[in-house]
């Protein structure tokens, strides 16, 4: 996000302040910009960005029974319908997403 203050020709980004210097009149306008690192503002924003990161779920460690059941199901059917996937997930005490992801990864290993 860029915030501009037109009255003093400054634009502030999260990390850099841009200063625009206009030289000349309306007929012949030239200009230059100067970059200033805005460390104080960066120090405030960086921790906020770190706090906003979504925590990843830990990798699922499937039990032997779950893996055997998933493999048997995969041998019969390479793609599951939503209904079949939900039933298999309930049977194995896994989430629908875990079964879906397992199937996607397994198809890659074909």
FENQUIUR-V632294 format. One record per residue. N is the residue number from 0. RES is the residue in one small letter. PHI is phi in degrees with one decimal (999 if undefined). OMEGA is omega in degrees with one decimal (NA if undefined). Layout:
BEGIN
n->N res->RES phi->PHI omega->OMEGA
n->N res->RES phi->PHI omega->OMEGA
END
This chain:
BEGIN
n->0 res->x phi->999 omega->179.0
n->1 res->x phi->-115.8 omega->176.0
n->2 res->x phi->-110.3 omega->-178.8
n->3 res->x phi->-112.3 omega->175.4
n->4 res->x phi->-115.4 omega->-173.3
n->5 res->x phi->-66.7 omega->-175.5
n->6 res->x phi->-67.7 omega->179.3
n->7 res->x phi->-121.3 omega->174.2
n->8 res->x phi->59.3 omega->175.9
n->9 res->x phi->-116.6 omega->170.5
n->10 res->x phi->-123.2 omega->-177.2
n->11 res->x phi->-115.1 omega->171.7
n->12 res->x phi->-101.4 omega->179.6
n->13 res->x phi->-57.4 omega->-173.7
n->14 res->x phi->-124.6 omega->-174.5
n->15 res->x phi->-134.6 omega->172.0
n->16 res->x phi->-101.0 omega->178.4
n->17 res->x phi->-103.0 omega->178.3
n->18 res->x phi->-113.1 omega->179.9
n->19 res->x phi->-101.1 omega->178.8
n->20 res->x phi->-114.2 omega->-179.3
n->21 res->x phi->-98.7 omega->-178.3
n->22 res->x phi->-119.7 omega->175.8
n->23 res->x phi->112.3 omega->179.1
n->24 res->x phi->-112.6 omega->-176.8
n->25 res->x phi->-63.5 omega->-179.1
n->26 res->x phi->-77.7 omega->-175.0
n->27 res->x phi->-138.6 omega->-176.9
n->28 res->x phi->-101.4 omega->170.8
n->29 res->x phi->-122.4 omega->-179.7
n->30 res->x phi->-162.4 omega->176.4
n->31 res->x phi->-146.7 omega->176.9
n->32 res->x phi->-126.5 omega->178.3
n->33 res->x phi->-121.9 omega->-179.8
n->34 res->x phi->-101.7 omega->176.8
n->35 res->x phi->-123.7 omega->177.9
n->36 res->x phi->-69.4 omega->-176.3
n->37 res->x phi->-101.4 omega->-174.7
n->38 res->x phi->-63.5 omega->-178.4
n->39 res->x phi->-61.8 omega->179.9
n->40 res->x phi->-69.3 omega->178.7
n->41 res->x phi->-62.5 omega->179.6
n->42 res->x phi->-63.4 omega->178.1
n->43 res->x phi->-78.6 omega->-173.8
n->44 res->x phi->-81.9 omega->-175.2
n->45 res->x phi->-57.2 omega->177.5
n->46 res->x phi->-61.6 omega->178.4
n->47 res->x phi->-63.8 omega->178.5
n->48 res->x phi->-65.8 omega->179.0
n->49 res->x phi->-65.3 omega->179.9
n->50 res->x phi->-69.3 omega->-176.8
n->51 res->x phi->-80.7 omega->179.9
n->52 res->x phi->-62.8 omega->179.5
n->53 res->x phi->-77.9 omega->178.8
n->54 res->x phi->-70.7 omega->178.0
n->55 res->x phi->-78.8 omega->176.1
n->56 res->x phi->-73.2 omega->179.4
n->57 res->x phi->-62.4 omega->179.9
n->58 res->x phi->-60.2 omega->-178.8
n->59 res->x phi->-76.2 omega->173.8
n->60 res->x phi->-99.5 omega->-178.6
n->61 res->x phi->-72.1 omega->176.4
n->62 res->x phi->-77.5 omega->177.5
n->63 res->x phi->-59.1 omega->179.5
n->64 res->x phi->-61.7 omega->179.1
n->65 res->x phi->-63.0 omega->-179.9
n->66 res->x phi->-64.3 omega->178.6
n->67 res->x phi->-61.6 omega->-179.6
n->68 res->x phi->-66.2 omega->178.1
n->69 res->x phi->-63.1 omega->179.5
n->70 res->x phi->-63.8 omega->178.9
n->71 res->x phi->-62.4 omega->179.0
n->72 res->x phi->-64.3 omega->-179.6
n->73 res->x phi->-66.6 omega->178.2
n->74 res->x phi->-61.9 omega->180.0
n->75 res->x phi->-76.1 omega->-169.6
n->76 res->x phi->-147.5 omega->-178.5
n->77 res->x phi->-77.2 omega->179.3
n->78 res->x phi->-128.2 omega->-179.5
n->79 res->x phi->-103.9 omega->170.3
n->80 res->x phi->-73.8 omega->179.6
n->81 res->x phi->-60.1 omega->-179.5
n->82 res->x phi->-62.4 omega->179.1
n->83 res->x phi->-61.4 omega->-179.9
n->84 res->x phi->-64.2 omega->179.3
n->85 res->x phi->-64.9 omega->178.8
n->86 res->x phi->-65.4 omega->179.2
n->87 res->x phi->-63.7 omega->178.7
n->88 res->x phi->-61.9 omega->179.6
n->89 res->x phi->-64.5 omega->-179.5
n->90 res->x phi->-62.1 omega->-176.4
n->91 res->x phi->-96.3 omega->-177.9
n->92 res->x phi->58.1 omega->176.3
n->93 res->x phi->-121.0 omega->175.1
n->94 res->x phi->-81.4 omega->176.3
n->95 res->x phi->-57.0 omega->-179.6
n->96 res->x phi->-65.7 omega->179.0
n->97 res->x phi->-64.8 omega->178.8
n->98 res->x phi->-67.1 omega->179.3
n->99 res->x phi->-58.9 omega->-179.5
n->100 res->x phi->-65.3 omega->178.5
n->101 res->x phi->-60.7 omega->178.9
n->102 res->x phi->-62.4 omega->178.5
n->103 res->x phi->-60.0 omega->-179.8
n->104 res->x phi->-65.8 omega->-179.0
n->105 res->x phi->-68.2 omega->178.0
n->106 res->x phi->-64.1 omega->177.8
n->107 res->x phi->-65.4 omega->-178.3
n->108 res->x phi->-84.3 omega->-178.8
n->109 res->x phi->-50.3 omega->NA
END
